[in-house]
Each structure stands twice: as C-alpha cells, then as structure tokens.
Amino acid sequence: MIKTLSLITMSIVLLVFSVHLNAAMAGNESDGAYSSPPPPKGVSSIRSIALRQLIADGGSHFFKSAGHINQFFSLVESSEVTGPDYEGLQKNLNTAIFYMEQARTTYLQLKNQAALTPYNQEVISKLLDFDYDSFQQENGLLPVIFERVKGFLAVGNVTGIYNEFYSYTGYILDLLYLLKKDTDSEIFPEISIAWKVNQKYSEFKFFGQYVAQIFYSIK
C-alpha cells in the first residue's frame, strides 16, 4: 500500500507552486463582475474591496492547506523507508484541515456577499461574448474542468463560481476528516481516500485558475 502512494507525491507537485501565487490562481479579478454604488469622492468602493479581499483570503487559506497536505503525502512517501511518522502526519493533516476550514468560512462569506451585490453589466456582457472554446484550445486547458467553468461564466453566473468554491471546500473537508480518523488512530491512510483528496485539491486549483485566466483576458 505504501508503494502505491508514491503516485500521489508525483501528482501533488502539480498542485502547489507557491502560496504567494494564490491571488492569480483562485478567481482573482472576478470581483470586477460586480458593481457598487458610487463611493464618496476620493474613497474606494467598500463593497468591491470586500469581495476582492474575500477572494484573496480564501485563495490564501486554500493554498496554505494544500501546502500542508503536500507535506502530509511527503511523510507518507518517506514512511516506506523510515516507517510511519504519525506525529508528523497528524500535525500536517490538522493544519491542512484548519486552513481548509478557514477557506470554507471565507467562501461562505464571499458567496453570500456576492448574492447581494448587483452585477457590472459591462463585464457580464464580455463574459457572454467570450470565445471560450478558442481560449481553451489556445491555452491547453483541461477540457473537463474548463467546461465546468464555462458552464457558469458563459451565462454570466459569477456567483455560481463562488458557490462552487464553497462546495469544493466542503467536499475536501469531508475527505480530510476521513484521513484524520485513521491517522489519529495510527492507521495508515486509506489509499482510495488519499487519491480522492489529491484529485479534489488539484481540481479546485485548476478550476480557480481558469476563472482567473478568463477574467484577466477580458480586462
């Protein structure tokens, strides 16, 4: 079972480039799809800043969680030689859970705030007219994940994107809790659950990145 987990380490490298890249990887610029009442002269729009801050905070929490789950799988990998380090596994898994819980709380605030905020119709029009198929082909984006992004943005449903962010964090947390149950009992992680964890982190990362790429392209 331990040897089988080596596949995780090779694929998880694709997941975490750097925590500092999260703003450009997790839906950045999508707050531009929302409008705000004109602010007082010389004062920035509080609502726009709030959405942008929530997007950045949620992405930061997610990538921090991803960094620690990466360390968790690194310890799983090394256990083939050294034996399981359950203290290290528990520490990294608990931290990954903590940051994912923070991300979920932040994305709940984001989707609720977005639902109360009117769209910027100029930006929505750009999303409706965007050539998604050509963009996907030119940038070599994964078709299955890109089609999900397209399904929301092609009809101007940006809030639906934030609902997906929230759903992703819930699904990942459920899997992390399953890993925690075994790890806390000093039972080696179930390989099928580990694969699902890796898959969902990766899906979420690319989902958010594709959203950001589209919004950067229509600026």
MARLUM-677708 format. One record per atom (N, C-alpha, C): residue in three letters; z, x, y. Coordinates in steps of 0.2 Angstrom, whole numbers, plus 5000, padded with zeros to 4 digits. Last residue first. Layout:
BEGIN
ALAZXY;...
//
This chain:
BEGIN
LYS490449505210;LYS490749515216;LYS490249525222;ILE489949495197;ILE489749445202;ILE490049455209;SER490549595190;SER489749595191;SER489549545196;TYR491849565189;TYR491649625193;TYR490949625194;PHE491749465180;PHE491949455187;PHE491849505192;ILE491349525169;ILE490949475172;ILE491149465179;GLN492449615166;GLN491749635167;GLN491349585171;ALA493549525164;ALA493549565170;ALA492849595171;VAL493049465152;VAL493149425158;VAL493149465164;TYR493149575144;TYR492449545145;TYR492549495151;GLN494449605143;GLN494049655146;GLN493349615148;GLY495049495136;GLY495149505143;GLY494749555147;PHE494349515124;PHE494249455127;PHE494449465135;PHE494849645120;PHE494149635122;PHE494049575126;LYS496249615119;LYS496049665123;LYS495349655125;PHE496149515109;PHE496449495115;PHE496249545121;GLU495649585098;GLU495349535101;GLU495549515108;SER496749685096;SER496049705098;SER495649645101;TYR497749595092;TYR497849645098;TYR497149665101;LYS497249545081;LYS497349505087;LYS497449545093;GLN497149655072;GLN496549615074;GLN496649575080;ASN498449695071;ASN497949745073;ASN497349705076;VAL498949585064;VAL499249605071;VAL498749645074;LYS498149575052;LYS498149525057;LYS498349545064;TRP498649695046;TRP497949695048;TRP497849635053;ALA500049655044;ALA499849715048;ALA499149715051;ILE499849555035;ILE500149545042;ILE499949595046;SER499349625024;SER498949575027;SER499149555034;ILE500449715021;ILE499849745024;ILE499349685027;GLU502049705027;GLU501549675023;GLU500849695025;PRO503149855028;PRO502649805031;PRO502149775027;PHE504449875017;PHE503849905020;PHE503449845023;ILE506049825022;ILE505549815018;ILE504949835021;GLU507249825030;GLU506949885027;GLU506549875021;SER507449715037;SER507749715030;SER507549775026;ASP506749735048;ASP507449735049;ASP507749735042;THR505449725042;THR505649795044;THR506449795045;ASP505349585039;ASP505349635034;ASP505649705036;LYS505449535052;LYS505849505047;LYS505949555041;LYS504449595059;LYS505149615061;LYS505649595055;LEU503349535055;LEU503449605053;LEU504149625054;LEU503549405060;LEU503549415053;LEU503649485051;TYR503549435074;TYR504149415071;TYR504149415063;LEU502149465075;LEU502649515076;LEU503349505073;LEU501649335073;LEU501449395068;LEU501949445068;ASP502049275084;ASP502249245078;ASP502149305072;LEU501449355094;LEU502149355093;LEU502349325086;ILE500149315093;ILE500349385091;ILE501049385090;TYR500149185097;TYR499949195090;TYR500149265088;GLY500649205110;GLY501049165105;GLY500849175098;THR499549275116;THR500249305115;THR500649265110;TYR498549175115;TYR498449245111;TYR499149275110;SER498949075124;SER498849065116;SER498849125112;TYR498749145136;TYR499449125134;TYR499449105126;PHE497449165136;PHE497849225136;PHE498549205134;GLU496949035136;GLU496849075130;GLU497349135130;ASN497348995149;ASN497648965143;ASN497549005137;TYR496449075156;TYR497249095156;TYR497549055151;ILE495249015153;ILE495349085151;ILE496149105151;GLY495448895159;GLY495448895152;GLY495548965149;THR495348925172;THR495948915170;THR496048915162;VAL493948935172;VAL494348995173;VAL495048985170;ASN492648855169;ASN493348835167;ASN493748905166;GLY491248855171;GLY491748865177;GLY492448845175;VAL490448855160;VAL490548795163;VAL491148795169;ALA490448995157;ALA489848965159;ALA489848885161;LEU491849025154;LEU491549035161;LEU490949005162;PHE492048975141;PHE492448955146;PHE492048965153;GLY491049025133;GLY491148955132;GLY491548935138;LYS491149165136;LYS490549125139;LYS490649055139;VAL492149195128;VAL492249205135;VAL491749165138;ARG491549165115;ARG492149135117;ARG492249135125;GLU490549265115;GLU490349195115;GLU490949145117;PHE491249385115;PHE490949365121;PHE490749295121;ILE491649375101;ILE492149375107;ILE491849355113;VAL490449385095;VAL490949335093;VAL491449325099;PRO489749505100;PRO489549435101;PRO490049375100;LEU490349635110;LEU490449605103;LEU490249525104;LEU489149705121;LEU489749675120;LEU489749635113;GLY488149785127;GLY488349795120;GLY488949765118;ASN487549765139;ASN488249795139;ASN488449805132;GLU486449685137;GLU486349755141;GLU487049795140;GLN486949575130;GLN486449625127;GLN486449695130;GLN487749515140;GLN488049535133;GLN487549585130;PHE486749485150;PHE487349535151;PHE487649555144;SER485949395143;SER485649465145;SER486249515146;ASP486849295142;ASP486549325136;ASP486249395138;TYR487249255155;TYR487749285150;TYR487449315144;ASP486849245170;ASP486449255164;ASP486849295159;PHE487649125180;PHE487649195177;PHE487249195171;ASP487849005186;ASP487149035186;ASP487049095183;LEU489248985185;LEU488748935182;LEU488048965181;LEU489649085193;LEU489849085185;LEU489349035182;LYS489249045205;LYS489049115202;LYS489149115195;SER490048935207;SER489348925206;SER488948995203;ILE491348995208;ILE491148945202;ILE490348945201;VAL491149045220;VAL491249095214;VAL491049055208;GLU491148935228;GLU490548985228;GLU490649035222;GLN492248865225;GLN491648835223;GLN491048885223;ASN493748905220;ASN493248935225;ASN492548915223;TYR494848775214;TYR494348825213;TYR493948845220;PRO496548745218;PRO495848725218;PRO495348785217;THR497948755208;THR497548785213;THR496848765213;LEU498648715197;LEU498748685203;LEU498348705209;ALA498248805187;ALA498048725186;ALA498248685193;ALA498748925191;ALA498048915191;ALA497848835191;GLN500148905187;GLN499948915194;GLN499148895195;ASN499948895173;ASN500248835177;ASN500048845185;LYS499449015170;LYS499048955169;LYS499348895173;LEU500549105175;LEU499849105178;LEU499449045176;GLN501649065168;GLN501649055175;GLN500949055178;LEU501149105155;LEU501349035156;LEU501349025164;TYR501049245157;TYR500349205157;TYR500549125157;THR502349275158;THR501949285164;THR501349245163;THR502749245145;THR503049215151;THR502649225157;ARG501949345138;ARG501849265137;ARG502149225143;ALA502449465143;ALA501749445144;ALA501649365143;GLN503749465137;GLN503649465145;GLN502949445146;GLU503349465124;GLU503749405126;GLU503649405134;MET502849595124;MET502349535122;MET502749465125;TYR503949665126;TYR503449665131;TYR502949605130;PHE504649635114;PHE504949625121;PHE504449625126;ILE503849685104;ILE504049615105;ILE504249595112;ALA503849825106;ALA503249785107;ALA503349715108;THR505249845104;THR504949855111;THR504349815112;ASN505249815090;ASN505649775095;ASN505449785102;LEU504449915086;LEU504249845085;LEU504649805090;ASN505150035089;ASN504550025092;ASN504249945091;LYS506350015081;LYS506350025089;LYS505750005092;GLN505849995068;GLN506249945072;GLN506249955079;LEU505350125066;LEU504950065065;LEU505250005069;GLY506450205067;GLY505950215072;GLY505450155072;GLU507250155056;GLU507450155063;GLU506950165068;TYR506350185046;TYR506550115048;TYR506850105055;ASP505250275041;ASP505750285046;ASP505950215049;PRO504750305024;PRO504850255030;PRO505450275034;GLY504050475021;GLY504450415019;GLY504650365025;THR503250575024;THR503950585026;THR504350525023;VAL501950525020;VAL502250595018;VAL502950605019;GLU501850395023;GLU501550415017;GLU501850485015;SER502350385036;SER502850375031;SER502550395024;SER501250395045;SER501650465043;SER502150455037;GLU500950265046;GLU500450305043;GLU500850375041;VAL502050205052;VAL501850185046;VAL501450235042;LEU501950275064;LEU502550295060;LEU502450265053;SER500850215069;SER500850285068;SER501450305063;PHE501250085070;PHE500750095065;PHE500750175064;PHE502150105081;PHE502350075075;PHE501950095069;GLN501250145091;GLN501750195088;GLN502050175082;ASN500550025093;ASN500250085091;ASN500650135088;ILE501549955098;ILE501349935091;ILE500949995088;HIS501650015110;HIS502250025105;HIS502050005098;GLY500449985116;GLY500650055115;GLY501250065110;ALA500549845117;ALA500049875112;ALA500249945111;SER501549835127;SER501649805120;SER501249845115;LYS500849885137;LYS501449915135;LYS501649895128;PHE499849785138;PHE499649855136;PHE500249895134;PHE500549675142;PHE500249675136;PHE500049745133;HIS501149705154;HIS501549695149;HIS501149695142;SER499949715161;SER500349775160;SER500849765155;GLY499449585161;GLY499049645158;GLY499449705157;GLY500449525169;GLY500349505162;GLY499949555158;ASP500249585181;ASP500849595177;ASP500749575170;ALA498949545184;ALA499149625184;ALA499749625179;ILE499149405185;ILE498649435181;ILE498749515179;LEU500149405195;LEU500249375188;LEU499749405183;GLN499449455206;GLN500049485203;GLN500149465196;ARG498449355208;ARG498249425206;ARG498849465203;LEU499249245211;LEU498849245205;LEU498649315203;ALA499849295223;ALA500249275217;ALA499849275211;ILE498749315231;ILE499149365229;ILE499549355223;SER498349175233;SER497949225230;SER498249285227;ARG499549125240;ARG499349095233;ARG498849145229;ILE499549195251;ILE500049205247;ILE499849185240;SER498349275260;SER498449215256;SER498949225251;SER499049375273;SER498549375267;SER498749305264;VAL498949365291;VAL499349355285;VAL498949345279;GLY498249355302;GLY498549415301;GLY498949415294;LYS498549185305;LYS498149245307;LYS498549305305;PRO499049095290;PRO499149115297;PRO498749175299;PRO497749055278;PRO498349085280;PRO498449095287;PRO496848915272;PRO496848965277;PRO497548995279;PRO497248875255;PRO497248855262;PRO497248915266;SER496248955243;SER496848945245;SER496848915252;SER495348965227;SER495348965234;SER496048945236;TYR494849055213;TYR495249005216;TYR495249015223;ALA494149165208;ALA493849095207;ALA494249045210;GLY494849275210;GLY494349255215;GLY494049195214;ASP495549305199;ASP495849265204;ASP495449245209;SER494749395192;SER494649325190;SER495049275195;GLU495149525194;GLU494649495199;GLU494549415197;ASN495549555177;ASN495549575184;ASN494949545188;GLY495649535163;GLY495549475168;GLY495549495175;ALA496049665159;ALA496349605156;ALA496249545161;MET495549785163;MET495449765156;MET495649695154;ALA495949825175;ALA495249825174;ALA495049795167;ALA497349835173;ALA497049785178;ALA496349775178;ASN497549935163;ASN497649855162;ASN497349815167;LEU497550065164;LEU496850035165;LEU496949955164;HIS498750115161;HIS498550115168;HIS497950075169;VAL498850125148;VAL499250065151;VAL498950055158;SER497350165140;SER497950185144;SER498250125147;PHE496850125127;PHE496550185131;PHE497050205136;VAL497150045113;VAL497550075119;VAL497250135122;LEU496150015103;LEU496549965107;LEU496849985113;LEU495650105095;LEU495150075100;LEU495550025105;VAL496650145087;VAL496450185093;VAL496050155098;ILE496650055077;ILE497050035083;ILE496950085089;SER495850105067;SER495550055071;SER496050035078;MET496650205061;MET495950225064;MET495650165069;THR497750135058;THR497850195063;THR497150205066;ILE497250055048;ILE497550025054;ILE497550075059;LEU496950135037;LEU496450095040;LEU496650075047;SER498150165032;SER497850215036;SER497250185039;LEU498650065023;LEU498750055030;LEU498450105035;THR498350115011;THR497950065013;THR498050055021;LYS499450205008;LYS498750225010;LYS498250175013;ILE500450105006;ILE500450145012;ILE499750175014;MET500050044994;MET500050005000;MET500050045006;
//
